[in-house]
Amino acid sequence: KAGVTQTPRYLIKTRGQQVTLSCSPISGHRSVSWYQQTPGQGLQFLFEYFSETQRNKGNFPGRFSGRQFSNSRSEMNVSTLELGDSALYLCASSLNRGTVNGNEQFFGPGTRLTVL
Amino acid sequence: AQSVTQLDSHVSVSEGTPVLLRCNYSSSYSPSLFWYVQHPNKGLQLLLKYTSAATLVKGINGFEAEFKKSETSFHLTKPSAHMSDAAEYFCVVRRRSSNTGKLIFGQGTTLQVKP
């Protein structure tokens, strides 16, 4: 079974631009979560989607948004990019919502975003 | 509220010697605890998890961790380090019964393995 895939793997943008990152979960998984990883702040939760609805959101500004499609694929968007948005963005998928039956999260390889 | 503190940002061991990565947690709710590993330019891989069963949890690649409620700790150990164990390790807490799967990560411990 294929794992979580994220595209693109690497991205370079300039301040003020916007960016869209994509995540395809493991087949059959219906929940997708996004995390930001930076050297200073570590790994921080961005948002969680299940059945095309955002179920939880982390403490990030409104420039960060996301959505989930009917096939469970998810995208996240960052508008008006700032230098501090440079990070590794990780997507994780799980079978169910929340912590039902353990509901382990499987991570993708991430998208490395560099903002110049 | 939940939080995780990894007590060492960097641990260095020689190949063949034991590994100890320390983690303390704080949780207002019954927690689930995890250890994830991240190799350079790779995603996160689950090593092991504690949900509510046995307090001594065995994971992949010879790692294990013990949940100690009285000490609010979940230290990761391995009897004998291998060169391939060099990576970043994250202790993670999550509310055990919840509608959200949100994970709270520690700051990470870099494990260096010397030949």
Interface residues (C-beta under 8 A of the other chain):
Chain A: V4 S31 S33 Y35 G42 L43 Q44 F45 E48 R55 N56 G58 L90 A92 S94 R97 G98 T99 G102 N103 E104 Q105 F106 F107 G108 P109 G110
Chain B: S32 Y36 N41 K42 G43 L44 Q45 L46 K49 T51 F90 R94 R95 R96 S97 S98 N99 T100 G101 K102 L103 I104 F105 G106 Q107 G108
